[in-house]
Amino acid sequence: MEIDIKDWGKTPTGEDVKLFTITNSQDNSVALTNYGATWVSAIVPDSNGNKADIVLGFPNLEAYLSDTCYIGTTVGRYANRIENAQFSIEGQVYKLSANVAPHILHGGEVGINQSVWDYEIHDKGITFKTASPDGDQGFPGNIQIEVNYVWTDKNELDINFRVKTDKPTHINLTNHVYFNLKGDDSVIHNQVLKVYSDYYLSMKEGSIVSGEFRPVKDTPFDFTTAKPIGRDINADDDQLKLAGGYDHTFVLKRKNDKVLALAAEAYDPSSGRALEVYTTYPSIHLYAGNFLESTWNGKNGKLYGKREAFCLEAQYMPNTPNQLAFPSSVLYPGQEYNQLIRFKFK
């Protein structure tokens, strides 16, 4: 395992940012930066051994500073949306930063994706560390966050999220990586997906989950048997119309909570590249790049456009703080938040 470190510029406030490239024994690599604990690239072979970068990202720090799509970043304190930007814990109401008014998305106006993280190099990868003070974006508790990235010789990237707090608070961290397994700027409609879920969460206006678990059977949301992402994406369906395509959370089949289990598989027939996603989280969010627009200059001068990538964001369910039937995302003092996502490339 080799780790290359290079200076990648400074933020407007003068903080140093680094770019880390980890190369395994197969000569395949991932790149990461301590700005937002962000996943920048993944260069892996196709079925003929031809390598390409299958993760969306930007060529420089400046582009990440202006990104509004959370490309590759660690998002939180709470990934996805919380309705009306508020919740209560033990009778205390907390009003949050309503960055998509009246709701909050991915942690608020200034989420942890906009922080420059401390880092530690270890023999298997990199651990990024940051802190968020009590009241940050309205959330209670001083919290300490660690995100540990491990890139293996089996072409697996493990992302382990750990958090401690001094007050009860809600935590939901994920990585907002965008994939195009073909490794180019084509739409992802022909890339094939399977999700290990019998139910998805319906949404209402504002992309807020309603609390209803809808069966996927006989709907466009049925990925229990692998199918192209684009097969049903434009179907005459109220949920697809509401979100402009897939932007929905799937409830995972799980035998045991917090045990690593296969959540989703993706495959690109043209290149032969495949991806497996494992997680300890109770749900996974599929986003088909419905609102990517050709305004972001990506790597090699690419313009990222609508549906040219997809996200598989393992996480707690959206709006869990206001849905008591969902698995709880409350973290208490003395506990440690500990969740894992594994991306395996084949």
LINMODA-V970455 format. One record per helix or strand of 3 or more residues. SS is the DSSP state (hx for helix, st for strand). FROM is the first residue (numbers start at 1). LEN is the number of residues. Records with the same first field share a line. If there is no record, write none. Layout:
BEGIN
SS = FROM-LEN / FROM-LEN
END
This chain:
BEGIN
st = 2-9 / 16-8 / 29-5 / 38-8 / 51-3 / 86-4 / 92-4 / 103-3 / 118-5 / 125-8 / 143-9 / 156-10 / 192-4 / 197-8 / 208-8 / 247-6 / 261-7 / 274-6 / 283-5 / 310-6 / 337-9
hx = 61-6 / 83-3 / 112-3 / 136-3 / 238-6 / 299-3 / 320-3
END
